[in-house]
């Protein structure tokens, strides 16, 4: 399983820079940081969900993993994102509701004052 401290530092960098990246980019950049490779498909749901839960429980932070998206259009998080933490609702039924809710979460992530290290 990916190291949550390393994962946090990487995603925090994206949040501060107001960026969004794909799961493939996450795997590549994580490997560049740690020399550990995790497949883009299927490897990230559990650690990203755990990171969101921890951040919500400890500091009430928005869902940081909203910054990781699929390559396809519209770019949005994988299926494991929705409902992964108390502050992430179940997957909205309509495309418009889902994209609107994700945009709200991404805006909250970009605006949040993220601590330098994982709390």
N, C-alpha and C positions, 0 to 999 in steps of 0.2 A: 504494500500500500504506500502511496506517496506520503512523504513527510509533510504534515500539516503546517509546520513552521515555514518551510521552504515554499510551499504552495501559497501561503498567506502573503509572504513577502513579494512573490511574483504578481499575484492578483492586486495587491495594494499598489504596486507600481502602475498597473493599468488603470486603477481607479483614480489615482492622483493625476495621471496624464489624460484622464477622461477618454480612455480607449476601450474597445471591445475586440476580442480575438476569438478565433475558432479553436475547437478542441485539438486540431492538428497543430496549430501554433502553440497551444498550451503544452502539448507533449514535447514539441521541439525545444521550447524555451525552458521547460522544466529539466529536460535532459542536459541542456547547455549549462544550467545552474548546478546540477547534482550528479551528472553522469549516469543517471537512472532513467531508463526509457519505460514509458507506459503507453500502451496503444491508445490512440485517440477515441476509438469506439469501444465503450463498455468499461473502461478503466477508471473513469473520472466521476461517475455518478455518486458512488458512496463517499469518497473523500470530500467532494465538493459539498454534498449534503451535510456531512459531519462538520465541515468548516462553517457553513451557514448556521447550523444549530449552536455551535460553540460561541460564535460571535454574537448571535442573538441572546443567548443565555447570559453571557458575561458582560456585554456592553450595550445590548439593545441595538446592534448594528443592522443595517439592511443586508439583504442577501447578496454578498459579494460575487457569488458564482453567476449572477445574471450577466456578467461581463464575458462569459464563455458561451459561444454560439455554434450552431451547425453551419456548414458551408452553404447549404441550399438557401434559396430565397423563399420567404423572408427569413433572414438570419435571426434565429431565436434559440434559446437553450434547448437541450435535449429533454426527452420525456421525464427524466429523473429529477428535473428542476422543480416542477410544480408539486407543491405540498411537501417539500423536503425539510422544511423548518416551520416553526410556528408563525413566522412573518411572511411565508410564501403560501399564497392560497392554492387550493386545488386548481387544476388546469381549467381556465375559463372555456366554455363550450364554443363560443364564436371566435373567429379569427380576429375580429376587431377588438373584442374584449380582451383577448389574450395579448395582442400587440400593445394595446393601451396599458394594461397592467404591467407588462414587462418594461415598457418605456418609463412608467412611474418608478419602478424599482431601480432601473439603471440610473435615472436622474438622482434618486436618493443615494445610490452608491457613489456617484460622481461628486455629490455635494458633501458627503460625510467626511468628518475629520478623523482619518484612520490612524491609529497608533502605529509607531514604527515596527513593533513586533507583535506577534499574536498574543492577545491577552489570555 
